[in-house]
Amino acid sequence: MVPTAFVDAALARDDTKGATALASTGLGVRLLVPRFVRTGLRIDIAQPLTGINCPAATAGFCPGLNIGVFQFF
């Protein structure tokens, strides 16, 4: 198990709005299983910084939860 902190950024383009910068920061946990199947499980909670509207924000905090499986070689 590996704790992690991250910052993600991207530039997205929409034909109606043009280019939009997206950014978020967060914390997560990675569970790595390289010896058997070279995969991992990740659970992240991220706070949008820019480019993502959140109508349900409480005191400026609008976390997003992401759970995923990834593979590495």
N, CA, C and O atoms as a DFTB+ gen file, in Angstrom:
292 C
 N C O
     1  1       0.836      -1.170       0.000
     2  2       0.000       0.000       0.000
     3  2       0.885       1.238       0.000
     4  3       1.827       1.344       0.785
     5  1       0.571       2.167      -0.885
     6  2       1.374       3.371      -1.036
     7  2       0.461       4.596      -1.006
     8  3      -0.395       4.733      -1.880
     9  1       0.617       5.490      -0.025
    10  2      -0.157       6.738      -0.053
    11  2       0.437       7.670      -1.107
    12  3       1.636       7.614      -1.382
    13  1      -0.383       8.508      -1.685
    14  2       0.094       9.416      -2.717
    15  2      -0.643      10.746      -2.682
    16  3      -1.800      10.817      -2.267
    17  1       0.021      11.774      -3.112
    18  2      -0.593      13.091      -3.315
    19  2      -0.344      13.457      -4.765
    20  3       0.687      13.079      -5.320
    21  1      -1.259      14.182      -5.395
    22  2      -1.101      14.470      -6.811
    23  2      -1.759      15.783      -7.193
    24  3      -2.610      16.314      -6.479
    25  1      -1.333      16.290      -8.347
    26  2      -1.948      17.430      -9.016
    27  2      -2.120      17.012     -10.468
    28  3      -1.163      16.575     -11.107
    29  1      -3.322      17.140     -10.986
    30  2      -3.613      16.814     -12.381
    31  2      -3.976      18.087     -13.116
    32  3      -4.626      18.971     -12.560
    33  1      -3.555      18.180     -14.372
    34  2      -3.922      19.329     -15.207
    35  2      -4.144      18.849     -16.630
    36  3      -3.494      17.913     -17.096
    37  1      -5.077      19.507     -17.313
    38  2      -5.384      19.156     -18.696
    39  2      -5.940      20.378     -19.404
    40  3      -6.395      21.331     -18.772
    41  1      -5.895      20.332     -20.707
    42  2      -6.510      21.360     -21.534
    43  2      -7.542      20.652     -22.405
    44  3      -7.200      19.787     -23.211
    45  1      -8.804      21.027     -22.237
    46  2      -9.896      20.391     -22.982
    47  2     -10.480      21.398     -23.962
    48  3     -10.529      22.596     -23.682
    49  1     -10.919      20.905     -25.107
    50  2     -11.499      21.796     -26.115
    51  2     -12.934      21.372     -26.398
    52  3     -13.223      20.195     -26.612
    53  1     -13.813      22.348     -26.395
    54  2     -15.231      22.143     -26.683
    55  2     -15.577      23.071     -27.846
    56  3     -15.196      24.242     -27.830
    57  1     -16.294      22.569     -28.856
    58  2     -16.614      23.386     -30.026
    59  2     -17.455      24.612     -29.673
    60  3     -17.400      25.617     -30.382
    61  1     -18.225      24.548     -28.601
    62  2     -19.070      25.686     -28.236
    63  2     -18.366      26.675     -27.311
    64  3     -18.664      27.869     -27.351
    65  1     -17.445      26.207     -26.485
    66  2     -16.798      27.076     -25.493
    67  2     -15.330      27.360     -25.786
    68  3     -14.751      28.268     -25.189
    69  1     -14.728      26.614     -26.678
    70  2     -13.295      26.768     -26.937
    71  2     -12.485      25.962     -25.932
    72  3     -12.987      25.003     -25.347
    73  1     -11.242      26.351     -25.736
    74  2     -10.340      25.623     -24.844
    75  2     -10.602      25.993     -23.384
    76  3     -10.853      27.154     -23.061
    77  1     -10.540      25.003     -22.521
    78  2     -10.745      25.188     -21.086
    79  2      -9.628      24.483     -20.327
    80  3      -9.315      23.329     -20.619
    81  1      -9.030      25.158     -19.366
    82  2      -8.020      24.539     -18.508
    83  2      -8.722      23.840     -17.355
    84  3      -9.615      24.409     -16.728
    85  1      -8.321      22.615     -17.079
    86  2      -8.860      21.827     -15.968
    87  2      -7.721      21.477     -15.028
    88  3      -6.620      21.163     -15.479
    89  1      -7.970      21.527     -13.742
    90  2      -6.940      21.166     -12.771
    91  2      -7.602      20.669     -11.498
    92  3      -8.683      21.123     -11.125
    93  1      -6.933      19.726     -10.833
    94  2      -7.400      19.227      -9.541
    95  2      -6.195      18.775      -8.732
    96  3      -5.118      18.529      -9.276
    97  1      -6.392      18.670      -7.444
    98  2      -5.361      18.162      -6.556
    99  2      -6.024      17.199      -5.587
   100  3      -7.219      17.313      -5.316
   101  1      -5.260      16.255      -5.067
   102  2      -5.893      15.306      -4.165
   103  2      -4.938      14.362      -3.483
   104  3      -3.717      14.475      -3.596
   105  1      -5.528      13.437      -2.777
   106  2      -4.818      12.398      -2.040
   107  2      -5.368      11.053      -2.456
   108  3      -6.525      10.947      -2.866
   109  1      -4.547      10.028      -2.353
   110  2      -5.020       8.711      -2.726
   111  2      -4.209       7.617      -2.077
   112  3      -3.215       7.864      -1.394
   113  1      -4.659       6.408      -2.308
   114  2      -3.978       5.214      -1.834
   115  2      -3.831       4.276      -3.020
   116  3      -4.786       4.064      -3.768
   117  1      -2.655       3.719      -3.194
   118  2      -2.405       2.740      -4.253
   119  2      -2.097       1.402      -3.608
   120  3      -1.277       1.321      -2.694
   121  1      -2.741       0.374      -4.074
   122  2      -2.457      -0.987      -3.634
   123  2      -1.819      -1.688      -4.822
   124  3      -2.498      -1.972      -5.809
   125  1      -0.524      -1.970      -4.741
   126  2       0.216      -2.559      -5.842
   127  2       0.417      -4.049      -5.625
   128  3       0.752      -4.487      -4.524
   129  1       0.209      -4.829      -6.688
   130  2       0.378      -6.280      -6.620
   131  2       1.266      -6.706      -7.799
   132  3       0.795      -7.416      -8.687
   133  1       2.530      -6.290      -7.825
   134  2       3.364      -6.553      -9.000
   135  2       3.822      -7.995      -9.151
   136  3       4.045      -8.454     -10.271
   137  1       3.963      -8.700      -8.072
   138  2       4.525     -10.038      -8.151
   139  2       3.607     -11.016      -8.874
   140  3       4.089     -11.918      -9.560
   141  1       2.315     -10.855      -8.735
   142  2       1.385     -11.819      -9.303
   143  2       0.829     -11.401     -10.659
   144  3       0.954     -12.145     -11.632
   145  1       0.230     -10.249     -10.735
   146  2      -0.479      -9.885     -11.955
   147  2      -0.123      -8.508     -12.499
   148  3      -0.740      -8.066     -13.469
   149  1       0.845      -7.815     -11.913
   150  2       1.281      -6.499     -12.364
   151  2       0.119      -5.521     -12.520
   152  3       0.010      -4.819     -13.525
   153  1      -0.717      -5.491     -11.541
   154  2      -1.831      -4.552     -11.539
   155  2      -1.847      -3.792     -10.228
   156  3      -1.101      -4.100      -9.298
   157  1      -2.694      -2.814     -10.175
   158  2      -2.853      -2.049      -8.955
   159  2      -4.280      -1.574      -8.827
   160  3      -5.022      -1.509      -9.807
   161  1      -4.646      -1.251      -7.631
   162  2      -5.958      -0.692      -7.326
   163  2      -5.713       0.696      -6.756
   164  3      -4.842       0.872      -5.904
   165  1      -6.474       1.687      -7.220
   166  2      -6.283       3.038      -6.698
   167  2      -7.611       3.599      -6.222
   168  3      -8.663       3.359      -6.815
   169  1      -7.532       4.347      -5.146
   170  2      -8.685       5.064      -4.602
   171  2      -8.213       6.493      -4.358
   172  3      -7.313       6.726      -3.551
   173  1      -8.820       7.448      -5.055
   174  2      -8.403       8.843      -4.982
   175  2      -9.576       9.731      -4.609
   176  3     -10.716       9.466      -4.992
   177  1      -9.291      10.775      -3.865
   178  2     -10.246      11.850      -3.621
   179  2      -9.567      13.123      -4.107
   180  3      -8.468      13.455      -3.661
   181  1     -10.228      13.842      -5.031
   182  2      -9.631      15.027      -5.632
   183  2     -10.533      16.239      -5.454
   184  3     -11.758      16.122      -5.453
   185  1      -9.917      17.393      -5.304
   186  2     -10.610      18.677      -5.216
   187  2     -10.359      19.429      -6.514
   188  3      -9.208      19.744      -6.817
   189  1     -11.408      19.732      -7.300
   190  2     -11.204      20.527      -8.511
   191  2     -10.661      21.915      -8.164
   192  3     -11.122      22.544      -7.212
   193  1      -9.683      22.389      -8.937
   194  2      -9.120      23.718      -8.735
   195  2      -9.661      24.715      -9.744
   196  3      -9.925      25.867      -9.400
   197  1      -9.827      24.283     -10.983
   198  2     -10.332      25.172     -12.021
   199  2     -10.964      24.366     -13.155
   200  3     -10.571      23.229     -13.418
   201  1     -11.946      24.972     -13.821
   202  2     -12.532      24.376     -15.007
   203  2     -13.662      23.397     -14.776
   204  3     -14.281      22.952     -15.743
   205  1     -13.958      23.041     -13.532
   206  2     -15.013      22.073     -13.243
   207  2     -16.019      22.731     -12.311
   208  3     -15.685      23.087     -11.180
   209  1     -17.241      22.892     -12.781
   210  2     -18.287      23.488     -11.955
   211  2     -18.857      22.448     -10.999
   212  3     -19.039      21.287     -11.368
   213  1     -19.134      22.866      -9.782
   214  2     -19.698      21.967      -8.785
   215  2     -20.819      22.683      -8.051
   216  3     -20.553      23.436      -7.113
   217  1     -22.073      22.466      -8.456
   218  2     -23.185      23.158      -7.802
   219  2     -23.413      22.715      -6.358
   220  3     -24.060      23.434      -5.596
   221  1     -22.903      21.564      -5.967
   222  2     -23.129      21.059      -4.612
   223  2     -21.952      21.346      -3.682
   224  3     -21.807      20.681      -2.656
   225  1     -21.116      22.317      -4.020
   226  2     -19.943      22.627      -3.199
   227  2     -20.362      23.130      -1.819
   228  3     -21.305      23.911      -1.689
   229  1     -19.647      22.672      -0.792
   230  2     -19.875      23.100       0.577
   231  2     -18.623      23.805       1.072
   232  3     -17.559      23.193       1.170
   233  1     -18.743      25.073       1.379
   234  2     -17.615      25.885       1.846
   235  2     -16.450      25.821       0.863
   236  3     -15.289      25.811       1.271
   237  1     -16.763      25.778      -0.436
   238  2     -15.732      25.746      -1.461
   239  2     -15.105      24.387      -1.675
   240  3     -14.187      24.256      -2.485
   241  1     -15.572      23.381      -0.978
   242  2     -15.006      22.034      -1.096
   243  2     -15.964      21.156      -1.885
   244  3     -17.138      21.038      -1.535
   245  1     -15.466      20.545      -2.945
   246  2     -16.291      19.709      -3.818
   247  2     -15.475      18.493      -4.247
   248  3     -15.005      18.445      -5.384
   249  1     -15.299      17.525      -3.378
   250  2     -14.420      16.403      -3.708
   251  2     -15.039      15.453      -4.727
   252  3     -16.257      15.291      -4.796
   253  1     -14.177      14.840      -5.504
   254  2     -14.581      13.787      -6.425
   255  2     -13.879      12.496      -6.039
   256  3     -12.691      12.514      -5.717
   257  1     -14.583      11.391      -6.063
   258  2     -14.025      10.083      -5.710
   259  2     -13.784       9.286      -6.974
   260  3     -14.645       9.236      -7.854
   261  1     -12.621       8.664      -7.073
   262  2     -12.272       7.840      -8.214
   263  2     -11.685       6.529      -7.705
   264  3     -10.751       6.524      -6.904
   265  1     -12.238       5.432      -8.174
   266  2     -11.729       4.102      -7.839
   267  2     -11.415       3.416      -9.155
   268  3     -12.262       3.379     -10.048
   269  1     -10.222       2.876      -9.291
   270  2      -9.856       2.257     -10.562
   271  2      -8.832       1.163     -10.412
   272  3      -8.187       1.021      -9.374
   273  1      -8.698       0.399     -11.466
   274  2      -7.688      -0.661     -11.560
   275  2      -6.774      -0.289     -12.715
   276  3      -7.243       0.144     -13.768
   277  1      -5.486      -0.453     -12.525
   278  2      -4.550      -0.159     -13.601
   279  2      -3.561      -1.286     -13.727
   280  3      -3.415      -2.099     -12.815
   281  1      -2.873      -1.339     -14.860
   282  2      -1.884      -2.383     -15.122
   283  2      -0.583      -1.729     -15.552
   284  3      -0.590      -0.733     -16.276
   285  1       0.517      -2.281     -15.114
   286  2       1.823      -1.772     -15.533
   287  2       2.676      -2.934     -16.010
   288  3       2.417      -4.089     -15.671
   289  1       3.691      -2.621     -16.797
   290  2       4.523      -3.672     -17.425
   291  2       5.962      -3.522     -17.030
   292  3       6.806      -4.310     -17.458
